[in-house]
């Protein structure tokens, strides 16, 4: 009996210890490392999204040549980098007037003469004119400014001032951006301390005014530079473009099959005819059995002659991995005319990092109806993980000397188990596990029942003559 129980326990442990292999997945891609680094990064091509069964990529594994799964983790999507434009030299004019009235008492106007800007002020004869501030001309600057970089004369030392920055479009009404920005230059012992940059919330205005409190020493400037606000650079995306098919029973409705679960966050609609404008509604669903879910509405257009067309911009959406899409066009403007539109879905490239453990070549396997997510958190797999400005993972200072992340490229897709692995079938491993558990419980119950009977049976020593 003990041998039987041990046998059942061994069978149960064997079923629990069954490991995944490449043959459990529909498709695979060989990975080519670019070096012997311990950790390798892979950027997923569109073919992976077309072959997985789960939109969250939970049915993806990395195997070595021995068929062993190696640890992997997902990198966070890259963030849009900020571009800091170069400093712009700006024209500036000294504002002079009565000290008691301040800059508000100086009436100014700028006249354009032959491409030059001429400043006119209300000079009053016989009244000493003091330097009260500066007028900065930013009328030719198209982007918002977020800071001024001041340049002082080389002889200006031991200067401490507090500067007010105001903005206006008509030289009459002024809005305060910074009330008391510190500006200083101190020199001592051959060392110099400077603070000549004045920051403020990004603002687009034709004119700016710099001034200081009455009684404060005048601030002599040699130049003024304007710093444009940093702009977000669009991260490159992968795109999947498909043609639509018109719905027979619904005028102005078109269906699209992207052919995979792409995590789209941008959409493009390519209209079939030039000089078209339409209001549209976009809906999506994961499969044919689900109800359509509204995603967004937009106005799309295609205007102009060939070669000089203006088309509607990309439509930003919340990341959506649905495969099937429906376009509904408002028919009040005549719809889209003849032809069918095309839909393009764009997404940020997903990247994973895996441990280069075991023999090469490594293989990316994906597409399984039964596989569950096994990815580690990136902070677990990569010591001291952080993301640099270029979107690359960077090891912490303590681990940088020993941890290096290389690159691996993907080869063409090849078939492993094929489409059968993506279809939900009989999970023999799970059923075998449950059968073993039930048989084990039944065996333990039978043993307990038999032991109880033996304990309840009177022994031969307990006879009448005892």
C-alpha positions as CSV (number, residue, x, y, z in Angstrom):
1,X,0.0,0.0,0.0
2,X,2.8,2.4,0.8
3,X,4.3,1.6,-2.6
4,X,1.0,2.5,-4.3
5,X,0.8,5.8,-2.5
6,X,4.4,6.6,-3.4
7,X,3.6,5.8,-7.0
8,X,0.7,8.1,-7.1
9,X,2.7,10.9,-5.5
10,X,5.5,10.4,-8.0
11,X,3.0,10.6,-10.9
12,X,1.5,13.8,-9.5
13,X,4.9,15.4,-9.1
14,X,5.8,14.4,-12.7
15,X,2.7,16.1,-14.0
16,X,3.4,19.2,-12.0
17,X,7.0,19.3,-13.2
18,X,6.1,19.2,-16.9
19,X,7.9,22.2,-18.5
20,X,6.9,24.1,-21.6
21,X,8.9,23.5,-24.8
22,X,9.0,25.3,-28.2
23,X,6.6,22.6,-29.5
24,X,3.8,24.0,-27.4
25,X,3.7,27.2,-29.4
26,X,2.5,28.0,-32.9
27,X,5.4,30.0,-34.3
28,X,9.0,30.8,-33.6
29,X,11.8,33.2,-34.6
30,X,15.5,32.5,-34.2
31,X,17.4,35.3,-32.3
32,X,20.8,36.5,-33.4
33,X,22.8,38.0,-30.5
34,X,25.3,40.8,-31.4
35,X,27.7,39.7,-28.7
36,X,28.3,37.6,-25.6
37,X,26.4,40.0,-23.2
38,X,24.6,38.3,-20.2
39,X,21.3,40.2,-21.0
40,X,20.0,40.7,-24.5
41,X,17.3,43.1,-25.8
42,X,14.8,42.2,-28.6
43,X,12.5,44.6,-30.4
44,X,9.4,42.7,-31.5
45,X,8.4,42.9,-35.1
46,X,4.8,43.1,-36.4
47,X,4.8,39.3,-37.0
48,X,4.8,38.6,-33.3
49,X,1.6,40.6,-32.7
50,X,0.0,38.8,-35.7
51,X,0.8,35.4,-34.2
52,X,0.1,35.7,-30.5
53,X,-3.1,34.5,-28.8
54,X,-3.0,37.0,-26.0
55,X,-3.1,40.8,-26.5
56,X,-0.8,41.2,-23.5
57,X,1.9,38.9,-25.1
58,X,1.6,36.5,-22.2
59,X,1.9,33.6,-24.5
60,X,5.5,34.5,-25.6
61,X,8.6,32.7,-24.4
62,X,12.4,32.7,-25.1
63,X,14.0,29.2,-25.3
64,X,17.7,28.3,-25.6
65,X,19.0,25.6,-27.9
66,X,18.4,22.9,-25.2
67,X,14.7,23.8,-25.2
68,X,14.8,25.4,-21.8
69,X,12.8,28.6,-21.2
70,X,15.0,31.5,-20.0
71,X,13.9,34.4,-17.9
72,X,12.6,37.5,-19.7
73,X,11.0,40.9,-18.8
74,X,9.2,43.6,-20.6
75,X,10.7,47.0,-21.0
76,X,8.3,49.9,-20.5
77,X,7.2,51.7,-23.7
78,X,9.6,54.5,-24.7
79,X,8.5,58.0,-23.7
80,X,8.5,60.9,-26.1
81,X,11.9,62.7,-25.8
82,X,11.9,66.5,-25.5
83,X,13.8,68.6,-28.0
84,X,15.3,71.7,-26.6
85,X,15.7,74.3,-29.5
86,X,18.7,76.6,-29.7
87,X,18.7,79.9,-28.0
88,X,17.2,82.7,-30.1
89,X,18.8,86.2,-30.1
90,X,16.2,88.8,-29.4
91,X,16.1,92.6,-30.1
92,X,15.7,94.6,-26.9
93,X,15.3,98.3,-26.2
94,X,16.1,100.3,-23.1
95,X,13.1,101.9,-21.4
96,X,14.0,105.3,-19.8
97,X,11.8,107.7,-17.9
98,X,11.0,109.2,-14.5
99,X,12.0,107.0,-11.6
100,X,8.8,107.9,-9.7
101,X,6.5,106.7,-12.5
102,X,8.4,103.5,-13.2
103,X,8.0,101.5,-16.4
104,X,4.2,101.8,-16.3
105,X,4.6,105.5,-17.0
106,X,6.6,105.0,-20.2
107,X,4.4,105.0,-23.2
108,X,6.1,103.1,-26.1
109,X,5.3,102.0,-29.6
110,X,7.3,100.1,-32.2
111,X,7.3,101.2,-35.8
112,X,8.5,99.1,-38.7
113,X,10.6,101.1,-41.1
114,X,12.4,99.4,-44.0
115,X,12.7,96.1,-42.2
116,X,13.9,97.8,-39.0
117,X,12.1,98.1,-35.7
118,X,12.1,101.7,-34.3
119,X,11.1,102.4,-30.7
120,X,9.2,105.6,-29.9
121,X,8.9,106.8,-26.3
122,X,7.1,109.7,-24.7
123,X,10.2,111.8,-23.8
124,X,9.6,114.8,-21.6
125,X,12.0,117.7,-22.0
126,X,13.8,118.7,-18.9
127,X,13.1,115.6,-17.0
128,X,16.1,113.3,-16.3
129,X,15.6,109.9,-17.9
130,X,16.7,106.9,-15.9
131,X,17.0,103.3,-17.1
132,X,13.9,101.6,-15.8
133,X,13.8,98.4,-17.8
134,X,13.9,96.8,-21.2
135,X,11.4,96.0,-23.9
136,X,12.1,92.7,-25.6
137,X,10.7,92.3,-29.2
138,X,9.6,88.7,-29.8
139,X,7.1,89.5,-32.5
140,X,9.0,87.3,-35.1
141,X,9.2,84.3,-32.8
142,X,6.5,81.7,-33.6
143,X,7.0,79.3,-30.8
144,X,6.3,80.0,-27.0
145,X,9.3,81.1,-24.9
146,X,10.0,79.6,-21.5
147,X,13.1,81.5,-20.4
148,X,15.4,84.4,-21.0
149,X,19.2,84.1,-21.0
150,X,20.7,87.5,-20.0
151,X,24.2,88.5,-21.0
152,X,25.9,91.2,-18.9
153,X,28.9,93.4,-19.8
154,X,32.2,91.9,-18.9
155,X,32.9,94.6,-16.4
156,X,29.6,94.0,-14.4
157,X,30.5,92.3,-11.2
158,X,29.0,92.1,-7.7
159,X,25.5,92.5,-9.1
160,X,22.4,91.3,-7.3
161,X,18.9,92.2,-8.7
162,X,15.3,91.0,-8.8
163,X,13.7,91.2,-12.2
164,X,10.0,91.3,-13.1
165,X,9.0,89.7,-16.4
166,X,5.8,90.8,-18.2
167,X,4.2,89.9,-21.5
168,X,1.9,91.8,-23.9
169,X,0.7,91.7,-27.5
170,X,-0.3,95.4,-27.7
171,X,2.2,97.3,-25.5
172,X,-0.8,98.4,-23.4
173,X,-2.0,95.5,-21.3
174,X,0.7,93.6,-19.5
175,X,0.6,90.2,-17.8
176,X,3.1,89.4,-15.1
177,X,4.9,86.1,-15.7
178,X,7.6,86.4,-12.9
179,X,7.4,88.9,-10.2
180,X,10.9,88.7,-8.6
181,X,13.4,86.5,-10.5
182,X,16.9,86.6,-9.0
183,X,19.7,87.8,-11.3
184,X,23.2,87.8,-9.9
185,X,26.9,87.8,-10.7
186,X,29.3,87.6,-7.8
187,X,33.1,87.3,-7.9
188,X,35.5,86.5,-5.1
189,X,38.9,84.9,-4.9
190,X,39.1,84.4,-8.7
191,X,35.8,82.5,-8.6
192,X,32.5,83.7,-10.2
193,X,28.9,82.8,-9.3
194,X,26.2,83.6,-11.9
195,X,22.5,83.3,-12.3
196,X,21.5,84.9,-15.5
197,X,18.6,82.7,-16.6
198,X,15.0,83.7,-15.9
199,X,12.4,80.9,-16.3
200,X,8.7,81.2,-16.6
201,X,5.7,79.2,-17.8
202,X,5.8,78.8,-21.6
203,X,4.2,81.9,-23.2
204,X,3.8,83.2,-26.7
205,X,3.7,87.0,-26.9
206,X,4.9,89.7,-29.2
207,X,6.6,91.7,-26.5
208,X,8.1,91.1,-23.1
209,X,9.1,93.7,-20.5
210,X,11.9,93.3,-18.0
211,X,12.0,95.7,-15.0
212,X,13.1,96.0,-11.4
213,X,11.8,97.7,-8.3
214,X,12.2,101.5,-7.9
215,X,15.4,102.4,-6.1
216,X,17.2,99.2,-7.2
217,X,20.4,99.6,-9.2
218,X,19.9,99.5,-12.9
219,X,20.6,96.3,-14.7
220,X,22.9,96.8,-17.7
221,X,22.5,94.2,-20.4
222,X,24.8,93.3,-23.3
223,X,22.4,90.8,-25.0
224,X,19.1,88.9,-24.4
225,X,18.4,85.4,-25.7
226,X,15.0,83.7,-25.7
227,X,14.7,80.0,-25.0
228,X,11.9,78.3,-26.9
229,X,9.7,75.8,-24.9
230,X,10.9,72.2,-25.3
231,X,8.8,70.2,-27.7
232,X,7.9,66.6,-27.6
233,X,9.3,64.5,-30.4
234,X,7.0,61.9,-31.8
235,X,8.4,58.4,-31.1
236,X,8.6,56.3,-34.3
237,X,5.9,53.7,-34.6
238,X,5.3,50.5,-36.5
239,X,2.3,50.5,-38.8
240,X,-0.2,47.9,-40.1
241,X,-2.3,49.1,-43.0
242,X,-5.3,47.2,-44.4
243,X,-8.1,47.8,-46.8
244,X,-11.7,47.9,-45.7
245,X,-14.8,46.1,-46.9
246,X,-18.2,47.8,-47.2
247,X,-21.1,46.5,-45.1
248,X,-23.9,45.4,-47.3
249,X,-26.7,46.2,-45.0
250,X,-25.4,49.5,-43.6
251,X,-24.6,52.4,-45.8
252,X,-21.3,54.2,-44.9
253,X,-20.0,51.4,-42.7
254,X,-16.7,49.6,-43.4
255,X,-15.1,46.7,-41.6
256,X,-11.3,46.2,-41.2
257,X,-9.4,43.1,-40.1
258,X,-5.9,44.1,-38.9
259,X,-4.8,40.5,-38.9
260,X,-3.4,40.5,-35.4
261,X,-3.5,42.1,-32.0
262,X,-1.5,45.2,-32.4
263,X,-1.4,47.6,-29.4
264,X,-2.4,50.7,-31.6
265,X,-2.3,54.2,-30.1
266,X,-2.5,56.0,-33.4
267,X,-4.8,55.6,-36.4
268,X,-4.8,56.9,-40.0
269,X,-7.7,56.8,-42.3
270,X,-6.8,57.0,-46.0
271,X,-9.8,58.2,-48.0
272,X,-10.4,56.8,-51.5
273,X,-11.2,60.1,-53.2
274,X,-9.6,63.6,-53.2
275,X,-11.5,66.6,-51.8
276,X,-13.4,64.5,-49.3
277,X,-14.4,65.6,-45.8
278,X,-16.4,63.4,-43.4
279,X,-17.3,62.9,-39.7
280,X,-16.6,59.3,-38.7
281,X,-17.0,57.0,-35.7
282,X,-14.5,54.2,-35.0
283,X,-15.4,51.0,-33.1
284,X,-13.5,47.9,-32.3
285,X,-13.8,44.4,-30.9
286,X,-11.4,41.6,-30.1
287,X,-13.3,38.8,-31.9
288,X,-16.4,38.2,-33.9
289,X,-18.5,37.2,-30.9
290,X,-18.0,40.4,-29.0
291,X,-20.1,43.5,-29.3
292,X,-18.7,46.6,-31.0
293,X,-17.1,49.1,-28.6
294,X,-16.9,52.8,-29.5
295,X,-13.3,54.0,-29.5
296,X,-13.4,57.6,-30.9
297,X,-15.0,60.1,-33.3
298,X,-13.1,62.4,-35.7
299,X,-13.3,64.6,-38.7
300,X,-11.2,63.2,-41.6
301,X,-10.3,64.9,-44.8
302,X,-8.3,64.7,-48.0
303,X,-8.1,68.0,-49.8
304,X,-6.1,69.4,-52.8
305,X,-4.8,68.3,-56.1
306,X,-2.5,65.3,-56.6
307,X,1.0,66.0,-55.3
308,X,-0.2,68.9,-53.1
309,X,-2.8,67.2,-50.9
310,X,-3.5,68.0,-47.3
311,X,-4.8,65.1,-45.3
312,X,-6.1,64.9,-41.7
313,X,-3.6,64.2,-39.0
314,X,-3.2,60.9,-37.1
315,X,-5.9,60.1,-34.6
316,X,-4.6,59.5,-31.1
317,X,-6.4,56.8,-29.1
318,X,-5.9,54.9,-25.8
319,X,-3.7,51.8,-26.6
320,X,-6.1,49.2,-28.1
321,X,-5.1,45.7,-29.1
322,X,-8.4,44.7,-30.8
323,X,-8.1,43.0,-34.1
324,X,-11.4,44.0,-35.7
325,X,-12.5,47.6,-36.5
326,X,-15.7,49.2,-37.8
327,X,-15.9,52.6,-39.4
328,X,-19.2,54.5,-39.6
329,X,-19.3,57.5,-41.8
330,X,-21.9,60.3,-41.3
331,X,-23.9,60.3,-44.5
332,X,-25.1,63.9,-44.3
333,X,-22.2,65.0,-46.5
334,X,-22.6,62.3,-49.0
335,X,-20.2,59.8,-47.3
336,X,-16.9,58.9,-48.9
337,X,-18.1,58.4,-52.5
338,X,-16.9,55.6,-54.6
339,X,-14.2,53.2,-53.3
340,X,-13.4,52.0,-49.8
341,X,-11.1,53.6,-47.3
342,X,-8.0,52.0,-45.8
343,X,-7.1,51.9,-42.1
344,X,-3.5,52.1,-40.7
345,X,-2.8,51.3,-37.0
346,X,0.4,52.5,-35.4
347,X,2.0,51.3,-32.2
348,X,5.1,51.7,-30.1
349,X,7.6,48.9,-30.6
350,X,7.5,46.5,-27.6
351,X,10.9,45.3,-26.4
352,X,11.9,42.6,-24.0
353,X,15.1,41.7,-22.2
354,X,16.1,38.1,-21.6
355,X,18.9,36.3,-19.8
356,X,21.4,34.6,-22.3
357,X,21.5,31.4,-20.3
358,X,22.4,28.1,-21.9
359,X,23.4,27.1,-25.5
360,X,22.6,29.2,-28.5
361,X,20.8,29.8,-30.7
362,X,18.0,31.3,-28.8
363,X,14.4,31.2,-30.1
364,X,11.4,33.4,-29.6
365,X,8.2,31.2,-29.4
366,X,4.7,32.6,-29.4
367,X,1.1,31.7,-30.0
368,X,-0.6,29.4,-27.5
369,X,-4.1,29.1,-26.2
370,X,-3.0,27.7,-22.8
371,X,0.2,29.6,-22.0
372,X,0.1,32.1,-19.1
373,X,2.3,35.1,-18.5
374,X,5.7,34.3,-17.0
375,X,7.6,37.6,-17.4
376,X,9.6,39.0,-14.5
377,X,9.4,42.7,-13.5
378,X,12.1,44.5,-15.3
379,X,13.6,45.6,-12.0
380,X,14.0,42.0,-11.0
381,X,15.8,40.9,-14.2
382,X,18.0,44.0,-14.7
383,X,19.8,45.1,-11.5
384,X,19.4,48.9,-10.9
385,X,17.2,49.3,-13.9
386,X,16.2,52.7,-15.2
387,X,15.4,54.2,-18.6
388,X,17.7,56.8,-20.2
389,X,16.5,59.7,-22.3
390,X,16.9,57.6,-25.5
391,X,14.7,54.8,-24.2
392,X,17.5,52.4,-23.5
393,X,17.7,50.4,-20.2
394,X,20.6,51.5,-18.0
395,X,22.1,49.5,-15.2
396,X,22.6,51.2,-11.9
397,X,26.0,52.5,-10.9
398,X,26.7,49.6,-8.6
399,X,26.0,47.0,-11.3
400,X,27.1,48.9,-14.4
401,X,30.5,47.3,-14.4
402,X,29.2,43.7,-14.4
403,X,25.8,44.0,-16.3
404,X,25.7,44.9,-19.9
405,X,22.6,44.7,-22.2
406,X,23.3,43.7,-25.7
407,X,21.0,43.4,-28.8
408,X,19.5,40.5,-30.6
409,X,17.8,40.6,-33.9
410,X,15.0,38.4,-35.1
411,X,15.0,36.0,-38.1
412,X,12.0,35.1,-40.2
413,X,9.0,33.4,-38.7
414,X,9.0,29.6,-38.8
415,X,6.2,27.2,-37.9
416,X,6.4,25.2,-34.7
417,X,3.1,23.5,-33.6
418,X,1.2,25.6,-36.1
419,X,-2.3,27.1,-35.8
420,X,-3.4,24.1,-33.6
421,X,-1.5,25.6,-30.7
422,X,-3.6,28.7,-30.8
423,X,-6.9,26.9,-30.9
424,X,-8.4,26.0,-27.5
425,X,-8.4,22.2,-27.3
426,X,-8.3,19.5,-24.6
427,X,-5.6,20.4,-22.1
428,X,-4.4,16.8,-21.4
429,X,-1.9,18.0,-18.9
430,X,-4.5,19.9,-16.8
431,X,-7.0,17.0,-17.0
432,X,-4.2,14.5,-16.1
433,X,-3.3,16.7,-13.1
434,X,-6.9,16.8,-11.8
435,X,-7.3,13.1,-12.4
436,X,-4.2,12.4,-10.4
437,X,-5.4,14.7,-7.6
438,X,-8.8,13.0,-7.4
439,X,-7.3,9.5,-7.5
440,X,-4.8,10.5,-4.7
441,X,-7.7,11.8,-2.6
442,X,-9.7,8.6,-3.2
443,X,-6.7,6.5,-2.3
444,X,-6.2,8.4,1.0
445,X,-9.9,8.1,1.8
446,X,-9.8,4.3,1.2
447,X,-6.7,4.0,3.4
448,X,-8.4,6.0,6.2
449,X,-11.6,3.8,5.9
450,X,-9.6,0.6,6.1
451,X,-7.6,1.8,9.1
452,X,-10.8,2.8,10.9
453,X,-12.2,-0.7,10.3
454,X,-9.1,-2.3,11.7
455,X,-9.2,-0.1,14.8
456,X,-12.9,-0.9,15.4
457,X,-12.4,-4.7,15.0
458,X,-12.1,-6.4,18.6
459,X,-8.7,-8.1,19.1
460,X,-8.4,-11.8,19.8
461,X,-7.2,-11.1,23.4
462,X,-10.5,-9.5,24.3
463,X,-12.5,-12.8,24.6
464,X,-15.1,-13.8,27.3
465,X,-12.6,-15.6,29.4
466,X,-10.1,-12.7,29.5
